Amino acid sequence: MNYDFEKFHYTTDSEHNITYINFSKAHAAADSVITLHSVKRDDPQINVDIFHDGRLAGIEILSFDKYLPKLVLQEMGSRSSGKLTLTLLSDYIIFDNSDTLEPVSQTTLRSSLNDLEARCLFSSQGVLVGIKFSEAVRF
């Protein structure tokens, strides 16, 4: 497989336990987005923002310290913002590509405003291994 490793900007709000990973390189923050969100109320609250032109804008993760892999949390440290290295394929964002976490469950993300669908893949420990899209996404 042909992987790309990219550094993306993230911000965290530790008081509310939220992180946002920004994938946008060419769009202003004021551009409107379509949000893919979990279809079941009890699913982990992970939202994916897509610009109307199909580019990935960002990912919001609530309770990020519960869902992000230890390696990602270590890279983030205690900083409220910085750069984060993620592994990318055309339709897959990998948060942990080590052999220690295998995806065993998934949560589906959808929006009524777009046909794109995403699946958050989780390990048996409930850690986010990656997000797989129904089609290639652009950054």
C-alpha positions in Angstrom: 0.0 0.0 0.0 1.1 3.5 -0.7 0.9 5.5 2.5 1.4 9.3 2.9 2.4 10.7 6.2 1.2 14.3 6.8 1.4 16.7 9.7 -1.9 18.5 10.5 -2.8 21.2 12.9 -4.8 20.3 15.9 -6.4 22.2 18.8 -7.7 20.9 22.0 -10.1 22.2 24.6 -9.1 20.2 27.7 -11.8 21.7 29.8 -14.4 20.2 27.5 -12.3 17.2 26.4 -12.6 18.1 22.7 -9.9 18.1 20.0 -10.2 19.3 16.4 -7.8 18.1 13.7 -7.7 20.6 10.8 -7.0 19.0 7.4 -7.7 22.2 5.4 -4.8 23.7 3.6 -6.6 25.9 1.0 -9.9 27.0 2.6 -10.7 29.7 5.1 -12.3 28.9 8.4 -15.5 30.7 7.2 -16.2 28.2 4.4 -19.3 26.2 5.1 -19.0 22.5 5.7 -21.1 19.4 5.7 -20.7 17.4 9.0 -20.8 13.6 9.0 -21.9 12.4 12.4 -22.7 9.2 14.2 -26.1 7.7 13.3 -26.7 6.2 16.8 -27.1 8.3 19.9 -24.8 6.1 22.0 -21.9 5.9 19.5 -18.7 7.8 20.2 -19.0 11.5 19.3 -16.7 11.8 16.3 -17.7 14.3 13.6 -16.0 14.7 10.2 -16.4 18.0 8.4 -16.3 18.1 4.6 -16.2 21.2 2.4 -18.9 21.4 -0.3 -16.3 20.8 -2.9 -15.4 17.4 -1.4 -12.2 18.3 0.5 -11.8 17.1 4.1 -12.0 20.0 6.4 -11.4 18.4 9.8 -12.3 15.9 12.5 -13.8 16.8 15.9 -13.4 14.2 18.6 -15.2 14.5 21.9 -13.6 12.6 24.8 -10.4 12.5 22.7 -8.3 11.1 25.6 -10.6 8.0 25.6 -10.6 7.4 21.9 -7.2 8.4 20.5 -4.3 5.9 20.5 -1.6 6.4 23.1 1.0 7.2 20.4 -1.2 10.1 19.2 -1.8 11.3 22.7 1.9 11.2 23.4 2.6 13.3 20.2 0.0 15.8 21.4 1.4 15.9 24.9 -0.2 18.5 27.1 -0.2 21.2 24.5 -3.5 22.9 23.5 -2.4 23.1 19.8 0.3 21.8 17.5 1.1 19.5 14.7 0.0 15.9 14.5 1.4 13.2 12.1 -1.3 10.9 10.6 -1.1 8.2 8.0 -3.3 8.7 4.9 -4.6 6.7 2.0 -7.0 8.1 -0.5 -10.0 6.8 1.5 -8.5 6.0 4.9 -7.1 8.0 7.7 -5.0 5.9 10.1 -4.5 7.0 13.6 -2.5 3.9 14.7 -0.8 1.8 12.1 1.0 -0.4 14.5 0.3 -4.1 14.8 -1.0 -3.7 18.3 -4.4 -2.3 17.4 -6.7 -4.3 15.1 -10.1 -2.9 14.2 -12.9 -5.0 15.7 -15.9 -2.6 15.7 -17.1 0.4 13.8 -19.4 3.4 14.0 -21.0 4.8 10.9 -21.0 8.6 10.2 -23.4 10.1 7.7 -25.1 13.4 6.8 -28.4 13.9 5.0 -26.7 16.6 2.9 -24.1 14.4 1.2 -23.8 10.8 0.0 -20.3 10.4 1.5 -20.2 8.0 4.4 -17.4 7.2 6.9 -16.8 4.4 9.3 -14.8 4.9 12.5 -12.9 1.7 13.2 -12.1 0.9 16.8 -9.9 -1.7 18.5 -11.1 -4.1 21.2 -10.0 -1.5 23.7 -12.3 1.1 22.2 -9.4 3.1 20.7 -9.8 4.8 17.3 -7.7 2.9 14.8 -8.8 4.8 11.7 -11.6 6.4 9.7 -12.5 4.7 6.4 -14.5 6.7 3.8 -16.9 5.3 1.2 -14.8 7.0 -1.5 -11.5 8.8 -1.8 -11.3 12.1 0.0 -9.2 15.1 -0.9 -7.1 17.2 1.5 
